[in-house]
Amino acid sequence: EQDKLRQRVAMALSEILVVSDQSQLQNSPHGLAYYFDILMEHSFGNFEDLLLDVTYSPAMGFYLSHFNNPRSNSAINRRPDENYAREIMQLFTIGLYELNQDGSRKTDPDTGLWIPTYDNNDISELAKIFTGLSGSKWADDNDTRPVTFGRGIFRYSFIDPLKIYDDNHEPGSKTILGNHTIQSGQSGDEDISDAISH
């Protein structure tokens, strides 16, 4: 009863930062509960901290496919999965089009067209940021082998945040929205933190 407002805010956040049990997440009720706990924890906090924890959530990582997302490999024509990069911009933060203060869409004075907030290059560059994330613990507490990147997703715990495996994180600088450069030589965690802060 005392946390009714927190519950309502978390419910509202769950309708924006969406994951769904209408996927294989139905097999991970603890993972969905852990995800909702993140929303509850950040109900009255700041959005940057919330977005960081959502990014490292196994449920979100599975749902928007940045869990086990490896770095590029040109030899086999592999590029980072772009799903989370697209959705973090389109649904979770800046939306599709630049807006005026009153919420109406800005238009290009030359063409009269709405002004997009990002383009395909922004998506592919931001996708590089979200590479190298995988589970931090095995789901089976009796499994004593070292936890590694890229195994079957449901072999990992869904109640512990994802972690960066820097060997699988895209190296080099990344240029994202507004020609903002994420510097080369950082860890994957630093790349993620800088990108979300920007």
C-alpha positions as CSV (number, residue, x, y, z in Angstrom):
1,E,0.0,0.0,0.0
2,Q,2.8,2.4,0.9
3,D,4.5,2.1,-2.5
4,K,1.5,2.5,-4.7
5,L,2.9,5.4,-6.6
6,R,6.2,3.5,-7.2
7,Q,4.2,0.6,-8.5
8,R,2.3,2.8,-10.9
9,V,5.5,4.5,-12.2
10,A,7.1,1.2,-12.7
11,M,4.0,0.0,-14.6
12,A,4.2,3.1,-16.8
13,L,7.9,2.5,-17.5
14,S,7.2,-1.1,-18.4
15,E,4.9,0.2,-21.2
16,I,7.8,2.2,-22.6
17,L,10.8,0.0,-21.9
18,V,9.0,-3.1,-23.1
19,V,9.9,-6.7,-22.7
20,S,7.3,-9.4,-23.2
21,D,6.6,-12.9,-21.9
22,Q,5.0,-13.5,-25.4
23,S,8.5,-14.7,-26.4
24,Q,10.9,-17.3,-25.0
25,L,11.0,-15.1,-21.9
26,Q,7.9,-17.0,-20.8
27,N,10.5,-19.6,-19.8
28,S,12.2,-17.2,-17.5
29,P,9.7,-15.8,-14.9
30,H,12.5,-15.0,-12.5
31,G,14.2,-12.9,-15.3
32,L,11.0,-11.0,-15.9
33,A,10.6,-10.4,-12.2
34,Y,14.2,-9.2,-12.0
35,Y,13.5,-6.8,-14.9
36,F,10.5,-5.4,-13.2
37,D,12.6,-4.9,-10.0
38,I,14.9,-2.7,-12.1
39,L,11.9,-0.5,-13.1
40,M,10.7,-0.4,-9.5
41,E,14.2,0.5,-8.2
42,H,14.5,3.4,-10.7
43,S,10.9,4.7,-10.5
44,F,11.9,7.8,-8.7
45,G,15.5,8.0,-10.0
46,N,17.1,9.5,-13.1
47,F,16.6,8.2,-16.6
48,E,20.3,7.7,-17.3
49,D,20.7,5.2,-14.4
50,L,17.5,3.4,-15.4
51,L,18.7,3.1,-19.1
52,L,22.0,1.7,-18.0
53,D,20.4,-1.0,-15.8
54,V,17.9,-1.8,-18.6
55,T,20.8,-2.2,-21.0
56,Y,22.5,-4.7,-18.7
57,S,19.3,-6.6,-18.1
58,P,19.3,-10.2,-19.4
59,A,15.6,-9.9,-20.2
60,M,16.1,-6.8,-22.3
61,G,19.3,-8.2,-23.8
62,F,17.4,-11.3,-25.0
63,Y,14.2,-9.4,-26.1
64,L,16.1,-6.8,-28.2
65,S,19.0,-9.2,-29.1
66,H,22.1,-7.5,-27.7
67,F,22.7,-10.5,-25.4
68,N,25.6,-12.4,-27.0
69,N,26.0,-9.7,-29.7
70,P,29.6,-10.2,-31.0
71,R,31.9,-7.6,-32.6
72,S,32.3,-7.3,-36.4
73,N,34.1,-9.9,-38.4
74,S,34.5,-8.9,-42.0
75,A,35.9,-12.3,-43.0
76,I,32.5,-13.9,-42.5
77,N,30.5,-10.7,-43.2
78,R,29.3,-10.4,-39.6
79,R,28.1,-7.0,-38.3
80,P,26.7,-6.1,-34.8
81,D,23.0,-6.7,-34.3
82,E,21.2,-3.3,-34.7
83,N,18.0,-4.1,-32.9
84,Y,18.7,-2.5,-29.5
85,A,20.6,0.4,-31.0
86,R,17.5,1.3,-33.1
87,E,15.0,0.8,-30.3
88,I,17.0,2.7,-27.7
89,M,16.8,5.8,-30.0
90,Q,13.3,5.3,-31.5
91,L,11.4,4.0,-28.5
92,F,13.3,4.8,-25.3
93,T,14.8,8.2,-25.8
94,I,14.8,10.7,-28.8
95,G,12.1,9.3,-31.1
96,L,12.0,9.4,-34.8
97,Y,11.8,13.1,-35.5
98,E,13.1,16.4,-34.0
99,L,10.5,18.2,-32.0
100,N,9.6,21.8,-31.3
101,Q,9.1,22.9,-27.7
102,D,5.3,22.4,-28.1
103,G,5.8,18.8,-29.2
104,S,5.1,19.4,-32.9
105,R,7.6,18.0,-35.4
106,K,10.2,20.3,-36.8
107,T,10.3,20.6,-40.6
108,D,13.2,21.2,-42.9
109,P,12.7,24.7,-44.3
110,D,14.0,23.7,-47.8
111,T,11.9,20.5,-48.3
112,G,9.1,20.8,-45.8
113,L,9.8,17.3,-44.6
114,W,10.0,16.3,-40.9
115,I,13.6,16.2,-39.7
116,P,14.8,12.7,-38.6
117,T,16.7,12.5,-35.3
118,Y,19.0,9.8,-36.6
119,D,20.0,7.9,-39.7
120,N,21.2,4.4,-40.7
121,N,24.8,5.4,-39.9
122,D,23.8,6.3,-36.4
123,I,22.2,2.9,-35.9
124,S,25.2,0.9,-37.2
125,E,27.6,3.0,-35.1
126,L,25.5,2.7,-32.0
127,A,25.1,-1.0,-32.5
128,K,28.9,-1.4,-32.1
129,I,28.5,0.0,-28.6
130,F,26.3,-2.8,-27.5
131,T,28.6,-5.7,-28.5
132,G,30.3,-8.1,-26.1
133,L,27.5,-8.3,-23.5
134,S,26.7,-11.8,-22.2
135,G,25.7,-13.5,-19.0
136,S,27.7,-13.0,-15.8
137,K,26.7,-16.2,-14.1
138,W,25.4,-19.6,-15.2
139,A,21.8,-20.5,-14.4
140,D,22.9,-23.7,-12.8
141,D,24.6,-22.8,-9.5
142,N,26.4,-26.2,-9.6
143,D,28.2,-25.3,-12.8
144,T,31.7,-24.4,-11.7
145,R,33.2,-23.8,-15.1
146,P,34.3,-20.2,-15.9
147,V,31.4,-18.2,-17.4
148,T,32.2,-17.4,-21.1
149,F,30.7,-15.3,-23.9
150,G,28.3,-16.7,-26.5
151,R,26.8,-19.8,-25.0
152,G,23.1,-20.7,-25.2
153,I,21.3,-17.8,-23.7
154,F,19.2,-19.8,-21.2
155,R,22.3,-21.4,-19.8
156,Y,22.9,-18.0,-18.1
157,S,21.3,-16.6,-15.0
158,F,18.5,-14.1,-15.8
159,I,18.6,-12.6,-12.3
160,D,22.1,-11.2,-12.6
161,P,23.1,-8.3,-14.9
162,L,24.9,-8.9,-18.2
163,K,28.6,-8.2,-18.3
164,I,31.0,-7.0,-21.0
165,Y,33.5,-9.5,-22.5
166,D,35.9,-7.0,-24.0
167,D,37.4,-9.5,-26.4
168,N,33.9,-9.6,-28.0
169,H,33.3,-5.9,-27.9
170,E,33.8,-3.8,-31.0
171,P,37.1,-2.0,-30.7
172,G,37.9,1.5,-32.0
173,S,36.1,4.8,-31.9
174,K,32.4,5.1,-32.7
175,T,30.6,8.2,-34.0
176,I,27.1,8.5,-32.8
177,L,24.3,11.1,-32.8
178,G,25.4,14.6,-33.7
179,N,28.9,13.5,-34.7
180,H,29.7,12.7,-31.1
181,T,32.8,10.5,-30.9
182,I,33.1,7.7,-28.4
183,Q,36.9,7.5,-28.0
184,S,39.0,4.5,-29.0
185,G,40.7,2.4,-26.3
186,Q,37.9,2.4,-23.8
187,S,36.4,-0.7,-22.2
188,G,33.0,-1.8,-23.4
189,D,31.4,-0.6,-20.1
190,E,32.9,2.9,-20.7
191,D,31.6,2.9,-24.3
192,I,28.1,2.0,-23.0
193,S,28.2,4.6,-20.2
194,D,29.4,7.3,-22.6
195,A,26.8,6.5,-25.3
196,I,23.9,6.5,-22.9
197,S,25.1,9.7,-21.2
198,H,25.2,11.4,-24.6
